[in-house]
Structure formats: structure tokens, C-alpha cells
């Protein structure tokens, strides 16, 4: 079953976050990850949404998503995200019919 990493974030340091954003794609390939949505352009239809940026990354499985998050490659750059933004990051399982 597919799994998705979802990040809702607000960037506090554009320069540092740009360095992070540049490096992320190379960390996804080994785990079969691909961007479904990446960036802004949000329209709030109901309720409140505290962050200006939303990213959704699709993985072939939860194990692949967790493997990516815990990988040495991603761990090398995660500090850039922590230093330059605030937000939430989750893994959610795909839909089961």
C-alpha cells in the first residue's frame, strides 16, 4: 500500500530553506519517492491553515517512506529544514478500497 509524507510548514529563512529544497529530490530516488505537491498556491476552503507551504511525497509503501526519513542521505540535510522552517511532518497510509 502506498504511503504519503505530508509536510505543512512556514519558512523562516529563505536562503537556508532553498539549500534544503535543492537537496531533497536526490534523497527520494532510492526509496521510490516522488512529489505529488510541492510548494504554495494554497486556497483555504474551510477552517484555518497556519502554514503557507504544503508538500506531499508519495512512496510505494510505509516502509519506503520511513526508510527515506531515517536514511543517512536525508539525515544529512534535515537540519537545514529544522533551522529554516517550522511546521508538521507526518506519514499517512494510502487509501484502501
C-alpha positions in Angstrom: 0.0 0.0 0.0 1.3 3.5 -0.9 2.1 5.9 1.9 2.5 9.7 1.8 4.8 12.1 3.6 2.9 15.3 4.2 4.7 18.5 5.4 2.9 21.7 6.3 5.4 24.3 7.0 6.2 28.0 7.3 9.6 29.1 6.0 11.5 31.4 8.4 14.9 31.6 6.5 14.5 31.6 2.7 18.2 31.1 1.9 18.7 28.1 4.2 15.4 26.6 3.1 16.4 27.0 -0.5 19.5 24.9 0.2 17.3 22.2 1.8 14.8 22.3 -1.1 17.6 21.8 -3.6 18.9 18.7 -1.9 15.7 16.8 -1.1 14.9 15.3 -4.6 18.2 13.3 -4.7 17.3 11.7 -1.4 13.9 10.3 -2.7 15.0 8.2 -5.7 16.4 5.2 -3.7 13.1 4.9 -1.9 10.7 5.3 -4.9 9.5 8.7 -3.6 8.0 11.3 -5.9 6.5 14.8 -5.2 2.7 15.0 -5.6 2.5 18.6 -4.4 5.4 20.9 -3.6 5.0 24.5 -2.5 2.5 27.1 -2.0 -0.6 28.1 -4.0 -2.9 27.1 -1.2 -6.6 28.0 -1.2 -8.3 27.6 2.2 -11.8 26.4 1.6 -12.8 25.7 5.3 -11.2 26.2 8.7 -7.8 27.6 9.4 -4.5 26.7 7.9 -1.5 28.1 9.8 1.3 27.3 7.2 2.0 28.8 3.8 3.6 25.7 2.3 2.4 22.2 1.7 4.4 19.2 0.4 3.1 15.8 -0.4 5.5 13.0 -1.3 4.3 9.6 -2.5 6.1 6.4 -1.6 5.4 2.8 -2.7 5.0 1.8 1.0 5.2 3.0 4.6 8.5 1.1 4.9 9.9 3.1 2.0 8.6 6.4 3.5 10.1 5.5 6.9 13.3 4.3 5.2 13.7 7.7 3.4 13.1 9.7 6.6 15.6 7.7 8.5 18.2 7.4 5.7 21.7 8.8 6.1 21.1 10.9 3.0 18.1 12.6 4.4 19.6 12.9 7.9 22.5 14.9 6.3 20.1 17.7 5.3 17.2 17.5 7.8 18.9 20.2 10.0 18.5 22.7 7.2 14.7 22.2 7.4 14.7 22.4 11.1 16.8 25.6 11.1 14.8 27.4 8.4 11.2 26.4 9.0 8.5 25.4 11.4 5.7 23.0 10.8 4.5 19.5 10.9 5.6 16.3 9.1 3.5 13.1 9.0 3.3 9.8 7.2 -0.2 8.7 6.2 -1.2 5.4 4.6 -2.8 5.4 1.2 -6.4 4.6 0.6 -7.6 1.0 0.8 -10.6 0.0 -1.2 
